[in-house]
Amino acid sequence: MAEDYRYMNDQRKIAYFSMELGLTAEMPTYSGGLGVLAGDTIRAAADLKVPMVAVALLHRKGYCRQKLDEHGNQSEEPVNWAIEDYLTPMPARAHMKVEGRDVVVRAWQRDIVGYGGFKIPVYFLDTDLPENDETHRGLTHHLYGGDERYRLCQEKVLGIGGVRMLRALGFNEIERFHMNEGHAALLSCELLDERRRSGGDPDRKPSEEDVEAVRRKCVFTTHTPVPAGHDQFKLDVVHRVLQERTIEALKDLSCIDDVLNMTFVALHLSHYVNGVAKRHGEISRQLFADYAIDSITNGVHARTWVSPPIQEVLDAHIPTWREDSYSLRNALSIPRRELWAGHVKAKKELLGYVSRTTSVEMDPEAFTIGFARRAATYKRADMFFDDLDRLRRIYDSAGALQVIYAGKAHPKDGGGKDLIRRIFQAKEALKDKIKVVYLPDYDIRVCRLMTGGVDLWLNTPEPPMEASGTSGMKAALNGIPSLSVLDGWWIEGWIEGTTGWSIGGMIKGVAEPADRAKDAEMLYDKMEYVILPLYYRERSQFMSVMRYCIALNGSFFNTQRMMAQYVLKAYFT
């Protein structure tokens, strides 16, 4: 029992809340970039010995296991995993009301150990207990599953249940509650209730003093650059799930009108708010003009995402890179041939996985393009295939190329599923010249292989829809340049011909408006006249680009720098 409660007297100051959390491929508690970023954030905090504890939901059935048939039709299956193999159950219990019913919440613990041995405990909340009725036992089963009512119930468990679980575990010295996206916004309501209960009158209206005290405790990171992406709940669902005391408090704070908007709750009750790239911060300030919104550009955890062959190269030339991500700027001193040899090993590992998974034998000498992210229409994953004849001519004139795709569509996203089918159609049309594969069930393990093993990372979102993006950062750590639309982080990381290449241009520091035909034409031109000639005819110069990717982008777009900014700007101010 003492071991279970070894953190009770630990003076943790920061509580990090995220609906999804990607720690290992074997734990399906994430769906994509938001969860993987959360995992990298906690790893960086452990490396820097930030006094943090983290809270997420335990998704017993995961997000989904993706199945693809020969035509690219996606189907989904729940994920069954052995929770006890990865997490330790905690005896503490939190109690709350959901839809007017008593619900008991427990937590499962996993420690994240930093480079120097510092541990950050992560608690996954679980309602699958015999004390709960059948409906509420399943509240934490599915990530982003169910209907609007199910989602609001989940967000109540995360926000309100999460604070109560921390108290049950003995974390009573928390000074900052960091909401990673608006899913956890209801934690601010629980903090208000704590103040009201401590005053002996839990039903009184929150005073301005109460609101300001809670505001000082809360930090909010928004990841969504478009209004439709923010969680909103209809009033009938709100009245069904939340207690009237909470609803009245939110009304008094002007957080409810005809809907409950979780982003407005988090904005109104946070003392520090940030977007996840400089451009995203600008867009967020336009969307929410009444709030002060800063920006902290995302990063990735270097020790996690550098492929083993490149790790060997870095160990030989930059032995401090694991503990000091800034030292990666010394990558310019790495002999080109050694970096290339490491890259070739990583590429062969990727192509071996492709062969085992799809039975397609790809050419290790051919220029290999990677595209992997959630299959959503605004990401325009099929834009590469807008002109198949042009692609065939590029293959004939500039050199062989092959493409590896991966990414899941949300089970209810018909447009995303159509996009995958179009890629399969293009794959069939090009099979006599250009090999195209679509790897099923994209996860952390496949992401590591792809971002370490391709020759070019392709990204084609419709601006300004990409808040940040982190897959290109992972590629850069491995010396893989990007060919990307100027959106999200790439506006900051792009140096034409040095760290990669742009699709589209800039007008007064802002990406040009989306023009698919123009973007596709520029993509093809860069491939035919710049990138493929560099790869096949000036390999030494291509290797120089690879070194700059690590030295310039790898040394900056990492979570060590990102976490240091959160500490200075949000946590201890």
Buried (B, 14 or more C-beta within 10 A) or exposed (E): EEEBBEBEEBEBBBBBBBBBBBBBBEBBBBBBBBBBBBBBBBBBBBBBBBBBBBBBBBBBBBBBBBEBEEEBEBEBEBBEBEBEEBBBEBEBBBEBBBBEEEBBBBBBBBEBEBBEEBBBBBBBBBBBEEEBEEBBBBBBBBBBBBEBBBBBBBBBBBBBBBBBBBBBBBBEEBBBBBBBBBBBBBBBBBBBBBBBEEEEEEEEEBEEEBBEBBBEBBBBBBBBBEEEBBBBBBEEBBEBBBBEBBBBBBEEBEBBEEBBBBBBBBBBBBBBBBBBBBBBBBBBBEBBEEBEBBBBBBBBBBBBBBBEBBBBBBEEBBEEBBBBBBBBBBBEEBEBEBBBEBBBBBBEBBBBBBEEEBEBEBEEEBBBBBBBBBBBBBBBBBBBBBBBEBBBEBBEEBBBBBBBBBBBBBBEBEEBBBBBBEBBBBBEBBEEBBBBBBBBBBBBEBBBBBBBBBBBBBBBBBBBBBBBBBBBBBBBBBBBBBBBBBBBBBBBBBBEBBBBBBBBEEEEEBBBEBEEEBBBBBBBBBBBEBBBBBBBEEEEBBBBBBBBBBBBBBBBBBBBBBBBBBBEBBBEE
